[in-house]
């Protein structure tokens, strides 16, 4: 009679292990659901040959764990500036991948820092456009420059290259 008693105890142990596992999984799911939302950055499929995607304009997003804004032109910038350059403005466009885009930073990265450093120096107004797009290759950046960024009449183009 030891056989059926042992079998009953084995079933009870298996049931207890299963219930415990389900409880732990449920608890972990509840914890994960309370964590901050995952990164959301909306992309458009691009109609430009050579570009897989561009940013959806006018969006507040989270990317690299950081809140950011994509302006009406599809650039990482909280400013709304005209495409036509104002007289006397020296415009720099920074192109590159996630390093230029400044993934994970709230400040806008080196493009914003460079603008702060140069604007007003020698009495000249300077604007630096952050046109970095995560995962763009140098070939895509060239297409982006020719097809999109040239319309902003940059005086200087900085190409950020990261391996």
N, C-alpha and C positions, 0 to 999 in steps of 0.2 A: 504494500500500500504506500510505500515511500515514493513510488514513481508518480502517481497522480498528484500527490502533495507537492513534489518538486516541480512538476509541470505547471501547477497552479501558481506557485511562487515565481517561476520564470515568466509567466504571462503577466503577473502583477508588476514585476520589475521592468518588463518591456513597456507596459502601459505607463508606468511612472516615468520612465526615460523619455517616452514619446511626448507625454504631456509637458514635462520639464523643457524639452527642446522647443516645443511650440510656444511655451510661455516666454522663453528667452528670445526667440525670433520675433515674437510680437512686441516685446519690450524694446528690442533693437530698432524695429521699424518705427515705433513711436518716438524714439530718440532722434532718429534720422529725419523724420518729418518735421521736427521742431528746429532743426538746424537751419541756418540762413539759406535762402534759395540758391540754386546753382546759377552759374553765369548764364546770362541771356544777352546775346548780341545778334540782332537780326541782320541777315544778309539777303541781298537780291541776286538772283541769277543775272549775269551781265549779258547784254546784247552785243557787247564789243568783242570782236574776235580776239582771242588771246587772253581775255580776262574771264575767269570762271564766275566771279562774284564781285559785288560792291556792297557797301553798307546801305541799309535802309536809312534815308535821311530823317532828321528830326526825331531822334529817339534818345530816351534816357535808358541806359543799359547798365548791366554789370558784366565785367569781363576781367579775368585775371584776379577776381576777388575785389575789384574796385568799381565804384560807381563812376560813370562817365557819360558824356553827351556826344552824340553824333549830330553835327549841324545840318542845315538845309542842303549843303553841298555834298554831304556824305563824308565829311572829315571829322576827326576827333577834335572837337573844339566847342566851347560853350558860347562862342561869339557868332553873331550873324552879320557878316561883312559882305559888301557888294562884290560881285565877280569882277567888275570893272575897277581897275586900280585908281585910287584918288591921286590927283596931281601931287608930286613931291614924295609919294610913298615908295619906299624901297621894299619890294616883296621877295621873300625867300620861300621856296617850297622845299620841304623835307620829305623825300620818298624813301621807302624801305619796308621792312617787315615788322614783326612785333616789337623789335627793339626801338625803332623809330616811333611806332604807334604808342610806345611806352606802356606796354602791358603790365598790369600790376601796380601802376603808380596813379595817384590821384592828381598829380600836378600837371600832367600833359607831357612830361618828359623833357628831353633836351631842347625840343623845338620851343616850348614855352619859356624855358630858362634862357635860351639864346635871344629870344625876343626881348625879354626883360633886360638883358645885358646890353643889347644894341640899340633899342628904341630910345631916341633922344640924344644918342651919342653924336657929338658934332652937329647938333641941331637937326639931324635927319630922322624922320619917322620911319620905323622899320616894322614890318609885319612878317611873322614866320608862320606858315601854314603847315600843320602836321598832317601830311598825306600818307602816313604809314598805314599799311594794311597787313595784319598778321597773315603769315604763310605766303605772301607774294614773293615770287622769285625776281631776279634782276630783269629777266625778259618781260614779266608782267608789269614791273615798275616802268619799264620803257614804254610799253603800250599805254599804261595809265597816264604817263606824262604826256605823250603825244595826243591821245584821244580826249583826255579830260583836263589835265592840269595846265596845258598850254593856254587854255582860254582864260586863265587867271593872270596871264602876262608876268610870269616870274622874272625877276632880275637875276636871280641866282637859284640854282637847283642843288640841293645837298642830297647825296645818295648815301644812305646808311647801309652798310653791308655787314652782316653778322653770319658767322659760320655755325 
